[in-house]
Amino acid sequence: LDFDGVICDSCGESAQAAFLAAKKVWPEILDVPRWTEMPTWMEKKMRELRPVIETGYENVMLIRLLVQEARAAENSSRGTRPLTVGEIMANWQDLKDKLLRDW
């Protein structure tokens, strides 16, 4: 039974814990000066994506996805953009399955 959003709002805490865990699991991706703290945009997206998260480990995968998407967009010369919240929500099960295979 999950009381998140009913008795307490643990979304920020869950996102922060996932961010710190992702930094430990994937230091090659997140161990850079600009990622010392979770960016505001990432916390906002994590809050908006909370409804698709069923189990805690998915938060860590979601952090990695958001970072990967942001970095791909920054390094793109073709105008690539990160997946939107709506795109992630609509495709979360398929994305999650792919991420589990890839990572």
N, C-alpha and C positions, 0 to 999 in steps of 0.2 A: 504494500500500500504506500503510495507516494503522497505526501502532504505538501509538496512544493506548490506554492501558489494558493494553498488553502489556509494553512496555519502560518507558514513563513514563506518568504521569497528568497530562495537560495540560489537563484540563477546567477547572480554576480559572483558568489562564492564558488559555485560549480565551474563557471567559466574561468575564474582565476586559477583554481586548482588544476584544471585541464591545461591551461597555458603553461603553468610551471612544470607539469608532468611532460608535456610535449617538448619543452626545452631540454629536459633530461633524456628523453627517448630519441629525439632528433636534433642533437646539438649542431649538426652541420647545416641545418635549415634555420634554426632559431637562436643560435649562440652568436649573435652579432649585436653591436652597440644599439642599433635602433629598436631591437626587440627586448630591451631590458625589462620593460613593463608592457602589459597588454594595451595596445592602442584603443582609444575610445571607439573607433569605428568597429573594431573586432568585438568588443564587449556588446555594442549595440546589435550587431548581427547575431551574436550568440543568444542574446535575449529574444530576438525575433524568431530564431530557429529552435528555441526551447521545445515547442510542441512536437517536433519530430524525434527528439531524444527519448529513448526508452530505457537505456542503461548508461551508467556513468562513463564507461570507456568510450562511448560514442562522442562524448564531449571532446576527448583528446583527439580523436580522428577528425572531428569537425574543425578544431583549431588548426591542425596540419593542413586540411583542405583550404581553409581561408588564407593561410599564409602562402601556400603554394599558388593559389589563384592570384593573390595580390602581387607576388613576385613575377609571375608569368605576364601579367598585365603591364607591370613596370618595365620589363625587359623586351616587350613586344614592339616591333617597328610597324606592325600591321594594325594597330589600334585594338588589340585584343582587350577584352574587359573581363573582370572576375564574374563568376556566376552570381546571379541575383539571389536574394533570399527566396523569392518565389520559385526560381529554377531548382534551387537546392531542395526546398520542401517538396516540390512535385516529383523529384527524382531521388529522394534520399535513400530509399531501399536499394536501388541499383547502384548509386554512388557508394553507399556503405559496403556493398558486396565487392565492388571493384577496389575500393581502398583496402579492404581486408586482404584481398589477393595481392595487391601491389606492395603493401607494407608489411 
